[in-house]
């Protein structure tokens, strides 16, 4: 990613900022175990009644079908710090965090 950002900056000299996008959970289906040093768990989820009534699309349906990989709540700060520091070292100057409706998932942790 760092080489790509260096290429962008050399090709587009007036480029001030480079933003990237990621979801609240890291990726659409969260983070998969083994992808990071953090404690992760694949957790079944369903849509809350409010989300089910307003946000039913194929991406959401697939997440519910496949469950979501979540970082243990005690490690959320480490999760974002490590991800954002990696991006910053690569030359990214900002992020857009999306898919905040994930806060409305009813997680079914056993």
C-alpha positions, -999 to +999 in steps of 0.1 A: +000+000+000+029+024+008+043+020-028+008+026-042+004+058-022+039+070-032+029+064-069-003+084-064+016+113-048+042+113-076+015+112-103-008+137-087+015+164-073-013+185-058-027+157-037-030+168-001-048+139+015-054+102+009-083+087+026-093+050+028-126+034+037-133+006+062-163-007+081-168-003+118-159-040+122-129-037+099-144-053+068-179-062+058-180-095+077-157-082+104-122-097+109-114-134+106-093-152+132-057-154+122-058-121+104-044-102+134-028-108+168-060-099+186-086-121+202-113-126+176-145-146+175-169-154+148-203-146+162-237-153+147-259-123+144-293-112+133-308-079+123-325-059+150-361-051+142-352-015+133-324-025+110-344-052+094-371-026+085-346-002+070-314-019+058-322-051+041-299-056+012-277-083-001-246-073+018-264-073+051-281-106+043-247-122+036-232-109+068-261-124+088-257-157+069-220-158+075-218-144+110-194-115+119-159-117+132-155-094+161-126-083+182-130-089+220-144-057+235-113-053+257-092-051+226-112-026+204-088+002+211-058-020+201-077-030+170-083+005+157-049+018+169-030-010+150-051-007+119-049+031+118-012+033+126-005+008+098-025+030+074-007+062+086+027+045+081+017+037+046+009+074+039-029+074+045-039+107+060-075+098+070-102+072+071-139+070+065-155+046+089-188+032+074-213+005+081-221+019+115-254+001+113-234-029+126-241-014+160-277-025+155-268-062+149-282-085+176-252-106+183-259-141+195-227-148+215-230-180+234 
